[in-house]
């Protein structure tokens, strides 16, 4: 197979995958409570995270970091929704 056929095959594969939904996880921070503190959590408890309110959030697909962003509130259909404005996108073609 020559290079042109390889490129066309890769484009066909990418096109077939383009409509497959994926789940993106947004990490807003981490907490490291002791087990005894975790067992005492109840409805209304507050778990303090390691990030500030204005710190960037991380976007993951599985375990792979795909970008960074900032949280925003948008109005959509009369409702407030939480959103992420991308500030940095990882090179998705690079090996993991």
N, C-alpha and C positions, 0 to 999 in steps of 0.2 A: 504494500500500500504506500502511495506517495504522500507527501506532506499535505497537499490539497485535499485528498480523501480523508486524512486524519482530522483536519480542521472541520470539514463538513460533517463527519461522524460525531465529533465533539459538540458541534452546534445542535445537531439533531438530538443528542442525549440531553443537553441543557434545555432545549425546547420542551422535551417530554417531561422534564422535572419541574418546569416553571410553574405549573398549576398545583403542585403538591404543597399543602400547608405545613408550616413548621411552627414550633412553639419557641418563643423567645422569652427568656427569664430576665427580669430586671432586678439587679441586686442593689438595694439602697443602703446596705450596711450589714454589719455582723455584730453579734453579742457573744460573750463567753461567760455565761453564768456558771456558778458552781451547781452541782446536781441538787444539793439541798435547797438552793434558791429557786431552781427550776421547778422542783416539786411543790414549792409554795405559791407558784403563780396561779392566779385565779382570774375570773372575768373582771376586767377593770384594772388589772395589774399593768404596770408600765415596764417595758424592757428597753433599757437604754442601749442604743447602737453606737458603733465606733465612728460614725460620720456626723458631720454638721449638716444642717438643713440645706445649705447651698452647695455642698460638695457634689461632684459628678457622680452619676450612677453608672454601673457596668451592665452591659447587655451580653447575654450568653445564649448560644444554641448548644444544648447539652453542657459539656464542660468547657467549651471553646468560647473565649472572649471574642466577640465580634464588633464591639464598639463601646463608646462612652457617650453620655448625654446628660442633660439636665431635666429635672422634672418640671412640668408645666400643667396648668389647669386649662382645659379648653371647654367651650360651650358647644354642645352638639345636641340638637333636637330638644332644646330647653333644659338639658341636664348638664351638670358639670362633670367632666371626665378627666381622669389623670392621664397624662401623655408624657412622652420622652422626646425632647428635641435633640437629635444627634449632633454631637460636637466633634466626634472622631469615629472613623470607620476603619476597622482592621483590614489588612490585605487578605481577603478571603481566599486568594489563590495560593498563598504561601503554605507550606506544609505545617501541620499542627505540631 
